[in-house]
Amino acid sequence: MVRFEHVSKTYGGTDQQTALQDVSFHIQKGDFAFVIGASGAGKSTILKLILREEEATSGRVIVGGYDVGAIKRSQLPYFRRGIGVVFQDFRLIPTMTVYDNVAFALRVTNVSTRIIKRRVPYVLDLVGLLEKAKRYPEHLSGGEQQRVALARALANNPSLLIADEPTGNIDPLMSMDIVELLTEINKCGTTVLMVTHEHELVSKFRKHRLIAIDNGHVIADGRIGGRHADK
């Protein structure tokens, strides 16, 4: 599903900064992987390369069988439709109801009204918010807003779901709920990649994959608490 092959990424001209150096890993279809590391470790660069917001300086990034670096700019919107993204800051539209926030993700890709009426209630029910479909974001808790953002990311039935620090703006109890929900979504077949710096939260999900990044290098890769967690 996601493969990095000896990927390096540098920013800047004469004053270059190395964000990733010779990074290799393979996240298989149906896997759940945490990418963990301190601020500035290279986590955000990994996501930008997967979404083709940035291009690798060297090496190859393969996502869903596509060589991301070879995708034409005109094809990027179609490529990205297969990837759902959840952000730390929710990014909900405050003037839209919960239902319309989720439906918006489908309307911008010209999905028919008939499908929207079927798909939106389905994903809202999946995240436990069907009864709050007519409410506005300001009337929801932080955890509920993140669930709406998650439903929106799932609206197009992506094969890969990226969660970028999804628990950064919610309390620890709700953080557990979000990761447990992501786990249930993963059990339905969606590949999940969650970026976080919260070691304590990650340690509670010992069956998931852990890829640890430090200073642009992969320093550990394996099951949490498993024998082969160290690289």
N, C-alpha and C positions, 0 to 999 in steps of 0.2 A: 504493500500500500504506500509506504513512505520509505525511500531509501536515499541515504546520503553516502556518496562514494568519494572519499578523500576531499571533502569540501573545505575550501578556505575562502574567507571573505575579508577584504581590507577596504577601509573607507579613507577618503581624502586624496589629495594630490601628492605634493612633495612631503607633506607631514602626514604620512599614512598611519592609520590605526588598525591593528589586526583584531577583528571581532571573533573570527573562527579560524582555527588552524588544523588542517588535515582531519576533519571530523567525518567519521563513518559510523553509521548504524542503520538498522533495518527494522521498521515497524510493520509487522505482517497484518494482513486484512483480518479484522475482528479483534485486534489486540487493544489493550488499554495501557497507555504509557504515560507516566509522569516525566516531564523534563524539569529538573530542579537545579537551582543554582542561585547565587547571590545576584544583586543588581549589577549589571555590567558584565555578567559572565558570558553572555552570548545567546541567551534564550530568545530574546526578541528577534535577533538576526535569523535564527532558525525558522521562526514563523514567517518572517518576511520573505525568506527564500522559498518556503513551501508555497506561499501565496503569489510568488513572483512579483512582490513589491520591490524586491532587490534581486540582483543576479549574482551568482557565485563568481568570485575572482578566478577560482580554479576548482576542478572536480565536477561532479554531476549530482543533481537533485532529481529524483524520480518520484512522481506522485501519481498513483493510480495507473501506472504503466506509461505515463507521459514523461518525457525528458523536459522538465520545466523550462530549462534554458533555451530550448528550441521552439517553444510555443510562440506563435506570432502574436503581436499585440492585439490584433483584431479578434483573436480566438480566446483571449484571457477571460472575458465575461462568461463564456460557455464553460471554460475550465473551472472557474471559481464557483459555478453553480453546484458542483459536486462536493463542495466543502462548506460546512456550516461553521460559523465563528461566533464565540461568546466572549465578550470583553469584560474587563473589571468594572467599567463605569456604566454598564447596562445599555446606554445609547438608545433609550426608548424615546419616542416622540410624545411629549407631554400633552399635546392637544388631541391625541388619539386614544381611544379605548384600548384595553388589552386585546380585544378581538382584532381591531383595526391595525394595531402594531404588528401583530403576527401576519395578518392578511396582506399588509403592505409588502412584505418580502416576496409574496407570490404575485401581487399585482405588477410589480416592476419587471417581472420576467414574463408578463403577458399570459399568465395562467388564467384559464376560464373561470368565470364566476361559479359555475357548477362545481368545479374541483375545489375552489376556495371554500365554499360552504361545507364541503365534506372534510377537507384537510385541516382547517383551522380548529374546529371543535375536537378533532382527533388529537392534535398535538397539545392543546390546552388540557385535555383530559389526561394525557400522558404525564404532564408536569403537575397535575393536581390543581388546576386553576380554572376549570371549565365554569364553575359557578361565579367567577369574578370576571367573566368576559366583557361585561359592560362597564367595568370600573376604569378609572383613569390612573396612570402610574403614581400620581401624588397620594392616592388613597391606599397604596400597597406598602408593605414593609420592604426593606432592602432585599431580603431573601425571596420575597414574592416577585419583586421586579427582576431579579436575576432569573427566576423561573420563566418569566415572560420572555426575556432575552434568549433563554434556552429554547423555548417553544418556537420563537422566530427563526433561530438557527436550524431547527429541525423541519421547518415548514416545507422546504424543497426536497425532503428525504435524502440528505447528503450521505455519501458513503464514508466520509471522513468528517469528524466533528473536532474542531480545535477550540479549547477553552483557555483563554489567555488571562491568567490570574483571576479566575471567576469568583474566588472567595475573598478578594482583597478588600471589598467594601461591606462585608457582612460579618456578623458575630460568629464565634467558633461553633456554636450549636447549629446554626444555619449552614455554616461551611460544610459540616458533616453531611447535612441533608442534601446539599448540592452534589457532593462527590458520590453519595449513595445513589442519587438520581442518575448521574452520569454512568454509574456502574450498571444500573438497570437498563439504560439505553444501550450500553455496550453489549449486554447480554442478548439484545434483540438483533445484533449483527453489525452495529455501527462501530467503526474504528474510532477510538477516542484518544486524543493527544491533549493532555492538560499541562500547561506551563504554570509553575508556582515556585515560590521561595519558602513555603511553609513546610519545613521538615517534619514537624510534629504531626500535622494533618496527614501527610503522605505515609508516615509510619503506621498508621492505623489500617492501611489497605495493603496487606502483605501479599496478596495474590497478584497485584498489578506489577507491571514493568516499571523500572526506574532507570532513567538516563540522567546522570549527574554531569553538569557542565561547570567548569571552573576556568576562568581566564581563556576562554575560547577553545578549550580542550574537553573531550569526553574523558572523565576520570573514573566513571563507574557505569556499568550497564548490565542489568539483570533483574531478577525478581527481588522484591523488597524483602530483606532478611534472608535471602537465599545464599547458597554457597558461592555462586558465580556473580555476585553483585559488583565486585571489583573488577576493573578492566586489567 
